Amino acid sequence: MADKLAKSDSEWKQTLTPEQYRVTREAGTEPAFSGKYWNTKDAGTYHCVCCGEPLFDSSTKFNSGTGWPSFYQPADQSKVEEHKDSGYGMVRTEARCATCGAHLGHVFEDGPAPTGLRYCMNSASLELQPKKVENEKELQPKKD
């Protein structure tokens, strides 16, 4: 496995917004239905906002009704680490970026098939890179 990306707090604060820093570096959570991706249906890949690592593909995103972007699996399981989180009087599974350690959100066992998992992520920890269209004609409306 490659070495982890390490930066000082001051370096992270220079590259992240205050909300991104609070969520990714201090394990914060954005309020439900407030993040920019909770209801996004655009095709593309969701990358770690801290290091740019590709984490989730839009084809695995689903409407969980929770107010956070939810996926049933990572694009590559080795890119998302899972840790026990006993904070706030609960035991949950925390999801972190394997490359830089950014807090992404939590994993729950109430997701859809095929995995039965719900990776409930914070929009502030992600950056959507839209899918590139191979054929320009795909962008134009069809004529009858």
VENZI-V555744 format. One record per residue. PSI is psi in whole degrees, -180 to 180 (none if undefined). Layout:
BEGIN
psi
PSI
PSI
END
This chain:
BEGIN
psi
143
158
150
147
123
130
157
163
-41
-35
-43
-41
-26
-27
-15
153
163
-39
-43
-41
-47
-45
-52
-36
-23
11
42
175
133
153
147
145
20
-22
157
-15
1
-31
13
136
9
143
140
-165
134
121
158
128
-21
-45
-8
3
133
127
-44
144
141
-22
-15
5
142
160
104
-13
6
-18
6
151
131
139
150
-7
154
161
-36
114
-30
-12
-12
118
147
136
150
132
114
17
159
30
18
159
117
172
116
142
131
151
128
-23
-44
-3
10
135
126
-40
-145
159
132
156
41
30
178
172
153
-9
-27
10
154
106
99
101
158
131
-35
-17
-3
155
118
125
111
150
134
135
125
-36
120
-29
-24
-24
-21
142
147
142
142
none
END
